[in-house]
Amino acid sequence: MALNLGKIFGIQFRLHFTWFIIFIIVTVSLVSPNYFQWRYWVIGIAASLLFFASVVAHELAHSLVGRANGIPVRSLTLFIFGGVAQMTREVTRPGAEFKMAIAGPVCSLIIGGLFGMVWLLLDGITDLAMVIFWLAIMNGALAVFNLLPGFPLDGGRVLRSLLWHFTGSYRLSTRIATMTGQGVGYSLALGGILVIFLRPFGLLWFDGVWFILIGGFLARLASVSYRQMRWQEAAAQHQADSTLMPSEYSIIPRDNIAD
Ligand SMILES: [Zn+2]
């Protein structure tokens, strides 16, 4: 379930239906508690859209760097916190994977830094300054979260490419990176449980629920990614063994979690 947005740099962009739900939650949380002043709705929607544009830039950075390194991306499905790229080819070199994976967080850090500089220049506590500050923090958070060293997050891909480079084994590297991904996911979920009961740093029980949801989602993605790799290996092995297999089989694109 996704809405077609058209092409940017030859890449088909799609909007996943869950995007609308999160967009409303983010906007409402920005407007809260000034629900009866339309001005805050304008500011909230503008801020959410600018954050969305930041996510698009992050994904475009992955795609364009990937393309420059021989990994063409055909389409991107956007969720509000990231995207799923459909690549037409699997990464075959650790160097290419490293550059493609690091490009997104670097882009978010640069955007966050630019918003941070604008905020410093504004030097005030106007609504505009608050929005700019929020965007700086959100882009920084996007970079830091994605750099967590668990597959399939960008940081997990960076980890895999480094392990791959040093061990020469794609399979072993993927195994370690997906295990780290499960570890990161379970740690976040455990942290969420602690937040619910202890509420440290002024966090609310509701923040703990988010931690558990995101952590559980990550742990699941990590194990799915590993199974997917095993399945592809088996398919590739089968193909190599069979002379009857049609040649188109090898170019069936796969969905790949790029974020
Ligand atoms: Zn990314």
Boltz pocket constraint, residues with backbone or C-beta under 6 A from the ligand:
constraints:
  - pocket:
      binder: B
      contacts: [[A, 58], [A, 59], [A, 62], [A, 82], [A, 101], [A, 104], [A, 105], [A, 146], [A, 154], [A, 258], [A, 259]]
      max_distance: 6.0
